[in-house]
Each structure stands twice: as structure tokens, then as C-alpha cells.
Amino acid sequence: MADLEQIVSLAKRRGFIFPGSEIYGGLAGTWDLGPLGAELAHNIKELWWNYFVRSHEEIFGLASSILTPEKVWEASGHLEGFADPLGEGQRFNLMFKTEVGAAEPEKKAAYLRPELAQGMFVNFKNVLDTMRPALPFGIAQIGKAFRNEIAPRDFLFRVREFDLMEFEYFVKESEWAEHFEKWRKEIWAWVEEVGIDKSKVHELEVPDGERAHYSKRTIDFEFDWPFGTKELYGLAYRGDFDLSNHMKHSGIDLKYTDPASGEKFIPHVIEPTFGLGRTILAVLLSAYREDGERVVLSLPSKIAPVKAAVFPLVSNK
């Protein structure tokens, strides 16, 4: 496998990835996709959407707003719990805060979303009312998320602005384990589909005390990066935490009515999460090889930014 410096150099040299705002010295934790990188990213997103959304009749697409009001993050627990330690006796919230409105007192606090999930949970009732789905069903989206990381590092691995591809899969509580297992297998199939070296991917069962505050079970799919074995994708069982809290804070009934029995209940949720930047990095590392003095990227044709090329004959090597 290439080391990280080789991939960073290749990505810039070949027009895949550039440092953000480079002519002004750059902005830590931001990266710009060049002509080949933008095409690669588009192809990966299109492949993911076809694989997980268009091929599943029970999964519905969504594109929710990046700006979200403070009450959403209060209900989700992010205002209180989404923080890292900063020095002795301090905690630093990772969300980017802004204001909506032109002047006081109309201004209201808002946040750039740190995850896609809440946009799907707050639209749960809208999807129920418009699509009339039966359990199990999912809501999926691809989009930007933002986290004010204290120490962004390792190229695309830990950044402040990134793209996520994920869906929330709503199930009956008694059936969560079988659906969890189904999507565990599908994540492995996706790893192969997108061209990531499966021999470098490992499952890690996240123990109690280390899971996110909403999770009752989490599996991390880790990758052997040049800087260590760390998370690539995640699969979490969120229970009914999110819908229950949004129902409590908003006062809106978010229960599902079973069409056969008439029973009303809050569904439980399985959440597979895929980071686009980490996917791109894992794909590049998996595709990289050296053939003598030549560097070769053996990208799968489904995602390759260049499908075919015609070059003039040259007399030198």
C-alpha cells in the first residue's frame, strides 16, 4: 500500500484533490476536489444511490436543509453531548453555530448540521404522509455535514467539511436484529462493489461506554490506513431515541400506525453511514500500485473518472 504522502502528492499532481483555498495559505480541514476528483466523487455517489436507494423500493430519497434550528439539536442531544475535551475543565462543542435573520430581535440561533440523520428524522412524518410506506422502510440522503474538529488530520480522514451518504431504516423493535444483520452483509457487498480492498477492512464491535449516546449497538467497519486501523463506515442501532425525543420536544405525533393491526408505536432505527471522503481515500489506496517506475491507479470502471482515452504516438518513452 502507498503511504499517505504518496497519495496526497498523486491526488494533487493528477487533479484529484487540492488543499482548500491554497493560494491564501489554505484552511485546515478543507479540501477541494479537482476535475478528476469531482468526477470520481460524483460516480461514487451515483453508484451508492443506485445500490442502496434505487434498487430498494422501500427506501425513499431526501435532501434536507443544511441550516437547522437550535431546537433540532437540543432534541437530538447534540447541544449537550456533541463535544470534545479542550484543555483542563473545558468542553468544546463540535457544531458550527450561526444566526438566521437580519437584525435583533429577529435573529435566531442555527447550526450547520454535523450529521444527516436529524434531517431524516424531522421529515419522518412528511414521508409517512406522502409516500404511505409500510414497515420496514428507509429514508436516505447524500449531503454535506460540518464539524469544527479541534485537530483535522490525515488528509481526507478527519476534516471540517465533508459529505455523508446514509439512510435511516425504520423497523419494528422485535425485528431490529435481523435487519441489522441484513445491512451488515450489504455493507460488505458495497465495499466490494466500490472497489475497496476487502482484506484491509475489519469489523469492530463497539463496546458499552464507547458508543454514541443514541446507540444500543454499533459496528465500525475499519480500514487499514497508512496511519493505522481506524473507522471507514458505521452501522448503528439507534433504537427509538431520535423519534421519541423529537416527538417530545416538538409536540408532533411521530408514531407509526400498523395497517393490519391498527397498533400505534414509534419505530426503531438501523443506520448505515458512509463517509464520501473516506470512501475516496480508501478507493485510491486500494487502487494504487507501482509498475516499475510507473504509478498506476486500477480504478473500477463504474467509478473511474476517465472511461477511455486516445493518446498521440510519441517517439520517447
Kinemage of the C-alpha trace (Angstrom):
@kinemage 1
@onewidth
@group {chain A} dominant
@subgroup {mainchain}
@vectorlist {calphas} color= white
{ca met a 1} P 0.000 0.000 0.000
{ca ala a 2} L 1.109 3.542 -0.718
{ca asp a 3} L 1.938 5.806 2.185
{ca leu a 4} L -0.198 8.873 2.781
{ca glu a 5} L 2.338 11.314 1.303
{ca gln a 6} L 2.352 9.383 -1.977
{ca ile a 7} L -1.435 9.543 -2.232
{ca val a 8} L -1.568 13.252 -1.333
{ca ser a 9} L 1.080 14.015 -3.945
{ca leu a 10} L -0.583 11.895 -6.623
{ca ala a 11} L -4.018 13.380 -5.878
{ca lys a 12} L -2.751 16.919 -6.406
{ca arg a 13} L -0.492 16.125 -9.342
{ca arg a 14} L -3.232 14.349 -11.282
{ca gly a 15} L -6.068 16.736 -10.496
{ca phe a 16} L -7.989 14.691 -7.926
{ca ile a 17} L -7.726 16.740 -4.717
{ca phe a 18} L -6.275 20.171 -3.874
{ca pro a 19} L -5.811 21.897 -0.480
{ca gly a 20} L -8.722 24.248 0.220
{ca ser a 21} L -8.004 27.938 -0.566
{ca glu a 22} L -4.390 27.029 -1.292
{ca ile a 23} L -3.314 30.375 -2.817
{ca tyr a 24} L -4.153 32.038 0.521
{ca gly a 25} L -2.225 29.548 2.580
{ca gly a 26} L -5.041 27.024 2.871
{ca leu a 27} L -7.684 26.380 5.520
{ca ala a 28} L -7.033 23.387 7.743
{ca gly a 29} L -9.587 20.618 7.455
{ca thr a 30} L -10.835 21.628 3.979
{ca trp a 31} L -10.034 20.086 0.607
{ca asp a 32} L -11.189 20.917 -2.917
{ca leu a 33} L -11.940 18.239 -5.497
{ca gly a 34} L -10.194 18.825 -8.819
{ca pro a 35} L -11.543 17.795 -12.246
{ca leu a 36} L -10.823 14.081 -11.792
{ca gly a 37} L -11.716 14.110 -8.092
{ca ala a 38} L -15.085 15.753 -8.705
{ca glu a 39} L -15.904 13.159 -11.355
{ca leu a 40} L -14.776 10.314 -9.082
{ca ala a 41} L -16.901 11.662 -6.213
{ca his a 42} L -19.933 12.039 -8.482
{ca asn a 43} L -19.547 8.465 -9.734
{ca ile a 44} L -19.266 7.081 -6.191
{ca lys a 45} L -22.371 8.978 -5.072
{ca glu a 46} L -24.290 7.796 -8.139
{ca leu a 47} L -23.194 4.203 -7.534
{ca trp a 48} L -24.221 4.438 -3.849
{ca trp a 49} L -27.621 5.923 -4.736
{ca asn a 50} L -28.275 3.173 -7.280
{ca tyr a 51} L -27.085 0.470 -4.910
{ca phe a 52} L -28.932 1.500 -1.755
{ca val a 53} L -31.862 3.657 -2.918
{ca arg a 54} L -32.993 2.995 -6.486
{ca ser a 55} L -32.611 -0.781 -6.111
{ca his a 56} L -34.777 -0.831 -2.945
{ca glu a 57} L -38.436 0.074 -3.418
{ca glu a 58} L -38.865 0.657 0.303
{ca ile a 59} L -36.094 3.285 0.583
{ca phe a 60} L -37.025 6.876 -0.240
{ca gly a 61} L -34.601 9.669 -1.092
{ca leu a 62} L -34.460 13.021 0.676
{ca ala a 63} L -32.411 16.212 0.502
{ca ser a 64} L -32.815 18.135 3.755
{ca ser a 65} L -31.555 21.613 4.623
{ca ile a 66} L -28.000 22.150 5.873
{ca leu a 67} L -29.111 25.007 8.173
{ca thr a 68} L -31.147 23.696 11.087
{ca pro a 69} L -32.690 25.437 14.108
{ca glu a 70} L -31.303 25.058 17.592
{ca lys a 71} L -34.321 23.077 18.811
{ca val a 72} L -33.451 20.183 16.480
{ca trp a 73} L -30.050 19.742 18.114
{ca glu a 74} L -31.461 20.247 21.587
{ca ala a 75} L -33.864 17.363 20.964
{ca ser a 76} L -31.177 15.150 19.417
{ca gly a 77} L -28.775 15.619 22.342
{ca his a 78} L -26.074 17.311 20.264
{ca leu a 79} L -26.128 20.585 22.186
{ca glu a 80} L -25.326 18.783 25.408
{ca gly a 81} L -23.350 15.752 24.299
{ca phe a 82} L -21.632 16.517 20.973
{ca ala a 83} L -18.379 17.824 22.416
{ca asp a 84} L -14.678 17.109 22.790
{ca pro a 85} L -12.445 17.962 25.754
{ca leu a 86} L -10.358 21.169 25.233
{ca gly a 87} L -7.808 21.755 27.909
{ca glu a 88} L -8.379 21.335 31.660
{ca gly a 89} L -12.013 21.684 32.754
{ca gln a 90} L -13.380 22.750 29.339
{ca arg a 91} L -15.600 21.117 26.742
{ca phe a 92} L -15.834 22.281 23.142
{ca asn a 93} L -18.985 21.708 21.080
{ca leu a 94} L -18.137 20.496 17.580
{ca met a 95} L -21.068 22.157 15.819
{ca phe a 96} L -20.676 25.322 13.735
{ca lys a 97} L -23.097 27.912 15.105
{ca thr a 98} L -24.576 30.772 13.080
{ca glu a 99} L -27.558 33.149 13.193
{ca val a 100} L -30.605 33.373 10.952
{ca gly a 101} L -32.298 36.754 10.482
{ca ala a 102} L -31.201 40.236 9.505
{ca ala a 103} L -31.272 42.054 12.836
{ca glu a 104} L -32.135 41.784 16.508
{ca pro a 105} L -34.510 40.643 17.933
{ca glu a 106} L -35.449 38.551 14.874
{ca lys a 107} L -32.117 36.738 14.855
{ca lys a 108} L -32.281 33.099 15.892
{ca ala a 109} L -29.514 30.597 16.555
{ca ala a 110} L -28.987 27.931 13.925
{ca tyr a 111} L -26.318 25.334 13.194
{ca leu a 112} L -24.637 23.785 10.196
{ca arg a 113} L -25.654 20.163 10.551
{ca pro a 114} L -22.960 17.833 11.958
{ca glu a 115} L -24.803 14.781 10.581
{ca leu a 116} L -27.557 13.941 8.076
{ca ala a 117} L -29.697 11.821 10.389
{ca gln a 118} L -31.740 14.569 12.027
{ca gly a 119} L -32.939 15.891 8.664
{ca met a 120} L -34.451 12.482 8.031
{ca phe a 121} L -35.981 12.165 11.476
{ca val a 122} L -37.670 15.581 11.354
{ca asn a 123} L -39.118 14.616 7.939
{ca phe a 124} L -40.319 11.202 9.127
{ca lys a 125} L -43.974 12.303 9.318
{ca asn a 126} L -43.777 14.027 5.922
{ca val a 127} L -42.570 10.809 4.304
{ca leu a 128} L -45.272 8.823 6.108
{ca asp a 129} L -47.997 11.211 4.935
{ca thr a 130} L -46.853 11.464 1.309
{ca met a 131} L -45.468 8.009 0.463
{ca arg a 132} L -47.609 5.829 2.789
{ca pro a 133} L -44.811 3.285 3.355
{ca ala a 134} L -45.183 0.058 5.308
{ca leu a 135} L -42.519 -1.095 7.743
{ca pro a 136} L -39.712 -1.759 7.184
{ca phe a 137} L -38.740 1.269 5.097
{ca gly a 138} L -35.881 3.708 4.846
{ca ile a 139} L -35.133 7.386 4.233
{ca ala a 140} L -31.803 8.117 2.526
{ca gln a 141} L -29.763 11.129 1.575
{ca ile a 142} L -26.354 12.315 0.456
{ca gly a 143} L -25.092 15.709 1.554
{ca lys a 144} L -22.689 18.000 3.349
{ca ala a 145} L -22.021 17.921 7.067
{ca phe a 146} L -19.765 20.113 9.209
{ca arg a 147} L -17.796 19.501 12.383
{ca asn a 148} L -15.423 22.009 13.949
{ca glu a 149} L -12.697 19.435 14.568
{ca ile a 150} L -10.049 20.604 17.012
{ca ala a 151} L -7.275 18.845 15.085
{ca pro a 152} L -8.204 17.876 11.492
{ca arg a 153} L -5.629 15.441 10.129
{ca asp a 154} L -4.695 12.565 7.844
{ca phe a 155} L -5.808 14.103 4.534
{ca leu a 156} L -9.497 13.276 3.879
{ca phe a 157} L -9.864 11.147 7.000
{ca arg a 158} L -10.673 13.888 9.533
{ca val a 159} L -11.908 17.175 8.090
{ca arg a 160} L -14.248 20.024 8.996
{ca glu a 161} L -16.466 19.899 5.907
{ca phe a 162} L -17.400 16.537 4.414
{ca asp a 163} L -20.051 14.563 2.518
{ca leu a 164} L -22.033 11.731 4.043
{ca met a 165} L -24.119 9.023 2.393
{ca glu a 166} L -26.520 7.373 4.807
{ca phe a 167} L -30.019 6.146 5.460
{ca glu a 168} L -32.284 5.532 8.424
{ca tyr a 169} L -34.076 2.185 8.197
{ca phe a 170} L -37.260 2.052 10.293
{ca val a 171} L -38.264 -1.334 11.711
{ca lys a 172} L -40.354 -2.993 14.388
{ca glu a 173} L -38.436 -3.289 17.647
{ca ser a 174} L -38.803 -7.083 17.669
{ca glu a 175} L -37.168 -7.310 14.211
{ca trp a 176} L -34.187 -4.983 14.656
{ca ala a 177} L -31.571 -7.749 14.951
{ca glu a 178} L -32.425 -9.401 11.624
{ca his a 179} L -32.386 -6.070 9.806
{ca phe a 180} L -29.105 -5.139 11.468
{ca glu a 181} L -27.596 -8.352 10.138
{ca lys a 182} L -29.022 -7.745 6.664
{ca trp a 183} L -27.373 -4.318 6.392
{ca arg a 184} L -24.125 -5.629 7.888
{ca lys a 185} L -23.882 -8.014 4.935
{ca glu a 186} L -24.886 -5.273 2.482
{ca ile a 187} L -22.068 -3.022 3.712
{ca trp a 188} L -19.585 -5.786 2.937
{ca ala a 189} L -21.109 -6.158 -0.532
{ca trp a 190} L -20.804 -2.385 -1.057
{ca val a 191} L -17.124 -2.448 -0.060
{ca glu a 192} L -16.506 -4.873 -2.912
{ca glu a 193} L -18.802 -3.009 -5.312
{ca val a 194} L -16.990 0.322 -4.912
{ca gly a 195} L -13.518 -1.183 -5.260
{ca ile a 196} L -12.171 -1.128 -1.696
{ca asp a 197} L -9.725 -3.900 -0.810
{ca lys a 198} L -11.786 -6.211 1.441
{ca ser a 199} L -8.650 -7.713 3.005
{ca lys a 200} L -7.962 -4.312 4.584
{ca val a 201} L -11.470 -3.969 6.105
{ca his a 202} L -12.346 -5.358 9.548
{ca glu a 203} L -15.394 -5.302 11.812
{ca leu a 204} L -15.134 -3.854 15.295
{ca glu a 205} L -17.972 -4.362 17.759
{ca val a 206} L -18.031 -1.090 19.691
{ca pro a 207} L -18.352 -1.841 23.436
{ca asp a 208} L -20.581 -0.217 26.030
{ca gly a 209} L -19.284 3.171 27.081
{ca glu a 210} L -17.674 3.889 23.716
{ca arg a 211} L -20.785 4.088 21.542
{ca ala a 212} L -22.587 7.293 20.607
{ca his a 213} L -25.191 8.415 23.127
{ca tyr a 214} L -28.082 7.224 20.930
{ca ser a 215} L -26.705 3.779 20.013
{ca lys a 216} L -27.689 0.426 21.501
{ca arg a 217} L -25.342 -1.486 19.193
{ca thr a 218} L -22.667 -0.267 16.779
{ca ile a 219} L -20.272 -1.994 14.416
{ca asp a 220} L -17.407 0.030 12.972
{ca phe a 221} L -16.055 -1.163 9.648
{ca glu a 222} L -12.393 -0.275 9.994
{ca phe a 223} L -9.799 0.093 7.238
{ca asp a 224} L -6.035 -0.403 7.388
{ca trp a 225} L -4.995 3.172 6.617
{ca pro a 226} L -1.315 4.156 6.324
{ca phe a 227} L -1.759 5.926 9.682
{ca gly a 228} L -3.409 2.978 11.457
{ca thr a 229} L -6.553 0.851 11.509
{ca lys a 230} L -9.471 3.212 12.006
{ca glu a 231} L -13.136 3.680 11.066
{ca leu a 232} L -14.287 3.659 7.460
{ca tyr a 233} L -18.054 3.061 7.814
{ca gly a 234} L -20.506 2.608 10.669
{ca leu a 235} L -23.627 0.560 11.361
{ca ala a 236} L -25.681 1.644 14.372
{ca tyr a 237} L -28.888 0.550 16.053
{ca arg a 238} L -30.354 3.843 17.278
{ca gly a 239} L -33.466 2.346 18.886
{ca asp a 240} L -36.334 4.843 19.103
{ca phe a 241} L -34.152 7.544 20.693
{ca asp a 242} L -34.446 10.167 17.954
{ca leu a 243} L -38.124 9.900 17.038
{ca ser a 244} L -39.114 9.751 20.715
{ca asn a 245} L -37.134 12.895 21.547
{ca his a 246} L -38.393 14.836 18.521
{ca met a 247} L -41.956 13.839 19.401
{ca lys a 248} L -41.409 15.051 22.976
{ca his a 249} L -39.772 18.371 22.021
{ca ser a 250} L -41.974 19.239 19.031
{ca gly a 251} L -45.313 18.019 20.350
{ca ile a 252} L -45.973 16.322 16.986
{ca asp a 253} L -47.166 12.707 16.904
{ca leu a 254} L -44.443 10.667 15.193
{ca lys a 255} L -45.947 7.242 15.806
{ca tyr a 256} L -46.420 4.739 13.009
{ca thr a 257} L -49.806 3.034 12.601
{ca asp a 258} L -49.653 -0.612 11.587
{ca pro a 259} L -52.122 -1.000 8.681
{ca ala a 260} L -53.007 -4.585 9.643
{ca ser a 261} L -53.444 -4.368 13.409
{ca gly a 262} L -54.030 -0.638 13.865
{ca glu a 263} L -51.348 -0.604 16.564
{ca lys a 264} L -49.530 2.722 17.001
{ca phe a 265} L -45.875 2.749 18.010
{ca ile a 266} L -42.569 4.509 17.436
{ca pro a 267} L -40.363 2.503 15.047
{ca his a 268} L -36.791 1.613 15.857
{ca val a 269} L -33.937 2.561 13.549
{ca ile a 270} L -30.951 0.889 11.903
{ca glu a 271} L -28.438 3.392 10.474
{ca pro a 272} L -25.679 2.551 7.972
{ca thr a 273} L -23.340 5.536 7.479
{ca phe a 274} L -20.789 6.059 4.714
{ca gly a 275} L -18.343 8.971 4.504
{ca leu a 276} L -17.637 10.019 0.922
{ca gly a 277} L -14.158 11.415 1.661
{ca arg a 278} L -13.057 8.263 3.470
{ca thr a 279} L -14.506 6.185 0.620
{ca ile a 280} L -12.474 8.171 -1.920
{ca leu a 281} L -9.308 7.778 0.163
{ca ala a 282} L -9.850 4.025 0.669
{ca val a 283} L -10.546 3.585 -3.050
{ca leu a 284} L -7.364 5.446 -4.019
{ca leu a 285} L -5.280 3.432 -1.558
{ca ser a 286} L -6.823 0.176 -2.812
{ca ala a 287} L -6.267 1.108 -6.476
{ca tyr a 288} L -2.684 2.373 -6.104
{ca arg a 289} L 0.191 0.239 -7.346
{ca glu a 290} L 3.642 0.781 -8.767
{ca asp a 291} L 4.650 -0.887 -12.044
{ca gly a 292} L 8.381 -0.315 -12.274
{ca glu a 293} L 8.764 3.471 -12.420
{ca arg a 294} L 5.088 3.954 -13.288
{ca val a 295} L 2.344 4.697 -10.781
{ca val a 296} L -0.936 3.025 -11.710
{ca leu a 297} L -4.434 3.569 -10.325
{ca ser a 298} L -6.513 0.489 -11.114
{ca leu a 299} L -9.909 2.082 -10.500
{ca pro a 300} L -13.093 0.086 -11.150
{ca ser a 301} L -14.756 1.195 -14.397
{ca lys a 302} L -18.002 2.015 -12.535
{ca ile a 303} L -16.367 4.886 -10.680
{ca ala a 304} L -13.315 5.758 -12.779
{ca pro a 305} L -13.319 9.455 -13.798
{ca val a 306} L -11.906 8.558 -17.228
{ca lys a 307} L -13.565 5.669 -19.057
{ca ala a 308} L -11.423 5.709 -22.200
{ca ala a 309} L -8.680 7.893 -23.699
{ca val a 310} L -6.931 8.312 -27.039
{ca phe a 311} L -3.315 9.492 -26.974
{ca pro a 312} L -0.988 10.530 -29.838
{ca leu a 313} L 2.023 8.384 -30.627
{ca val a 314} L 5.264 9.740 -29.179
{ca ser a 315} L 8.837 8.802 -30.015
{ca asn a 316} L 10.221 8.852 -26.482
{ca lys a 317} L 9.407 6.559 -23.559
